[in-house]
Structures are given as structure tokens and as C-alpha cells.
Amino acid sequence: MGRDSIINLSSWIDRLGIPSSLYSSIEGAMEALTKAWAAEIGPAGVRVNPSLRVSSSTSIPMTLAAASTPPSV
């Protein structure tokens, strides 16, 4: 008990108001379902979280990013 988790894939696209009522309503429903599950089964020790799919771009060269990564133990 207390070691289970549910992770729902979510998106930030629904917040943009894109012209797709079906997609936006499904994403909104998933967000509401995640919050409801967290309230309902969270007290029993089940962790419920959304995982937002995002992307980013950077001007840092990959060699510099790799050089700043701490070594694994």
C-alpha cells in the first residue's frame, strides 16, 4: 500500500483554444479525471499525476550539454 502510481499523459495544447473541440474536450476531461482520481484514491496511497508533453529548443551545443552532465555513480 502506498507505492502505486497512475501517470496520465496530458498536453498543454488544450489551453491554446485550438479549433478542435473534440481534442480539446478529451484533453480537458483527462485533466479533470486526473484531479478526481487524485482526490478519490490519493488518500489510499495511490499517487496520481499528469505528465505534460512539451518540447524545447536550445542554442547550447550538445557537446556542451554533455560536458556539463554530472557523471553517473
MODELLER restraints for C-alpha pairs under 7 A, 6 or more apart:
rsr = mdl.restraints
at = mdl.atoms
rsr.add(forms.Gaussian(group=physical.xy_distance, feature=features.Distance(at['CA:1:A'], at['CA:45:A']), mean=6.23, stdev=0.5))
rsr.add(forms.Gaussian(group=physical.xy_distance, feature=features.Distance(at['CA:2:A'], at['CA:44:A']), mean=6.76, stdev=0.5))
rsr.add(forms.Gaussian(group=physical.xy_distance, feature=features.Distance(at['CA:2:A'], at['CA:45:A']), mean=3.76, stdev=0.5))
rsr.add(forms.Gaussian(group=physical.xy_distance, feature=features.Distance(at['CA:2:A'], at['CA:46:A']), mean=5.72, stdev=0.5))
rsr.add(forms.Gaussian(group=physical.xy_distance, feature=features.Distance(at['CA:3:A'], at['CA:45:A']), mean=6.71, stdev=0.5))
rsr.add(forms.Gaussian(group=physical.xy_distance, feature=features.Distance(at['CA:3:A'], at['CA:46:A']), mean=6.63, stdev=0.5))
rsr.add(forms.Gaussian(group=physical.xy_distance, feature=features.Distance(at['CA:4:A'], at['CA:46:A']), mean=4.95, stdev=0.5))
rsr.add(forms.Gaussian(group=physical.xy_distance, feature=features.Distance(at['CA:4:A'], at['CA:47:A']), mean=6.33, stdev=0.5))
rsr.add(forms.Gaussian(group=physical.xy_distance, feature=features.Distance(at['CA:5:A'], at['CA:46:A']), mean=5.28, stdev=0.5))
rsr.add(forms.Gaussian(group=physical.xy_distance, feature=features.Distance(at['CA:5:A'], at['CA:47:A']), mean=4.46, stdev=0.5))
rsr.add(forms.Gaussian(group=physical.xy_distance, feature=features.Distance(at['CA:5:A'], at['CA:48:A']), mean=5.68, stdev=0.5))
rsr.add(forms.Gaussian(group=physical.xy_distance, feature=features.Distance(at['CA:6:A'], at['CA:47:A']), mean=6.23, stdev=0.5))
rsr.add(forms.Gaussian(group=physical.xy_distance, feature=features.Distance(at['CA:6:A'], at['CA:48:A']), mean=4.74, stdev=0.5))
rsr.add(forms.Gaussian(group=physical.xy_distance, feature=features.Distance(at['CA:6:A'], at['CA:49:A']), mean=6.42, stdev=0.5))
rsr.add(forms.Gaussian(group=physical.xy_distance, feature=features.Distance(at['CA:7:A'], at['CA:48:A']), mean=5.91, stdev=0.5))
rsr.add(forms.Gaussian(group=physical.xy_distance, feature=features.Distance(at['CA:7:A'], at['CA:49:A']), mean=5.00, stdev=0.5))
rsr.add(forms.Gaussian(group=physical.xy_distance, feature=features.Distance(at['CA:7:A'], at['CA:50:A']), mean=5.55, stdev=0.5))
rsr.add(forms.Gaussian(group=physical.xy_distance, feature=features.Distance(at['CA:7:A'], at['CA:51:A']), mean=6.45, stdev=0.5))
rsr.add(forms.Gaussian(group=physical.xy_distance, feature=features.Distance(at['CA:8:A'], at['CA:34:A']), mean=6.99, stdev=0.5))
rsr.add(forms.Gaussian(group=physical.xy_distance, feature=features.Distance(at['CA:8:A'], at['CA:49:A']), mean=6.41, stdev=0.5))
rsr.add(forms.Gaussian(group=physical.xy_distance, feature=features.Distance(at['CA:8:A'], at['CA:50:A']), mean=4.79, stdev=0.5))
rsr.add(forms.Gaussian(group=physical.xy_distance, feature=features.Distance(at['CA:8:A'], at['CA:51:A']), mean=6.01, stdev=0.5))
rsr.add(forms.Gaussian(group=physical.xy_distance, feature=features.Distance(at['CA:9:A'], at['CA:50:A']), mean=5.84, stdev=0.5))
rsr.add(forms.Gaussian(group=physical.xy_distance, feature=features.Distance(at['CA:9:A'], at['CA:51:A']), mean=4.92, stdev=0.5))
rsr.add(forms.Gaussian(group=physical.xy_distance, feature=features.Distance(at['CA:9:A'], at['CA:52:A']), mean=6.18, stdev=0.5))
rsr.add(forms.Gaussian(group=physical.xy_distance, feature=features.Distance(at['CA:10:A'], at['CA:27:A']), mean=6.69, stdev=0.5))
rsr.add(forms.Gaussian(group=physical.xy_distance, feature=features.Distance(at['CA:10:A'], at['CA:50:A']), mean=5.95, stdev=0.5))
rsr.add(forms.Gaussian(group=physical.xy_distance, feature=features.Distance(at['CA:10:A'], at['CA:51:A']), mean=5.64, stdev=0.5))
rsr.add(forms.Gaussian(group=physical.xy_distance, feature=features.Distance(at['CA:10:A'], at['CA:52:A']), mean=4.80, stdev=0.5))
rsr.add(forms.Gaussian(group=physical.xy_distance, feature=features.Distance(at['CA:10:A'], at['CA:53:A']), mean=6.40, stdev=0.5))
rsr.add(forms.Gaussian(group=physical.xy_distance, feature=features.Distance(at['CA:11:A'], at['CA:27:A']), mean=6.97, stdev=0.5))
rsr.add(forms.Gaussian(group=physical.xy_distance, feature=features.Distance(at['CA:11:A'], at['CA:52:A']), mean=5.09, stdev=0.5))
rsr.add(forms.Gaussian(group=physical.xy_distance, feature=features.Distance(at['CA:11:A'], at['CA:53:A']), mean=5.46, stdev=0.5))
rsr.add(forms.Gaussian(group=physical.xy_distance, feature=features.Distance(at['CA:12:A'], at['CA:52:A']), mean=6.78, stdev=0.5))
rsr.add(forms.Gaussian(group=physical.xy_distance, feature=features.Distance(at['CA:14:A'], at['CA:24:A']), mean=4.76, stdev=0.5))
rsr.add(forms.Gaussian(group=physical.xy_distance, feature=features.Distance(at['CA:14:A'], at['CA:27:A']), mean=6.14, stdev=0.5))
rsr.add(forms.Gaussian(group=physical.xy_distance, feature=features.Distance(at['CA:14:A'], at['CA:28:A']), mean=6.85, stdev=0.5))
rsr.add(forms.Gaussian(group=physical.xy_distance, feature=features.Distance(at['CA:34:A'], at['CA:48:A']), mean=6.52, stdev=0.5))
rsr.add(forms.Gaussian(group=physical.xy_distance, feature=features.Distance(at['CA:34:A'], at['CA:49:A']), mean=6.71, stdev=0.5))
rsr.add(forms.Gaussian(group=physical.xy_distance, feature=features.Distance(at['CA:34:A'], at['CA:50:A']), mean=6.77, stdev=0.5))
rsr.add(forms.Gaussian(group=physical.xy_distance, feature=features.Distance(at['CA:37:A'], at['CA:48:A']), mean=6.73, stdev=0.5))
rsr.add(forms.Gaussian(group=physical.xy_distance, feature=features.Distance(at['CA:38:A'], at['CA:47:A']), mean=6.78, stdev=0.5))
rsr.add(forms.Gaussian(group=physical.xy_distance, feature=features.Distance(at['CA:38:A'], at['CA:48:A']), mean=5.16, stdev=0.5))
rsr.add(forms.Gaussian(group=physical.xy_distance, feature=features.Distance(at['CA:42:A'], at['CA:48:A']), mean=6.98, stdev=0.5))
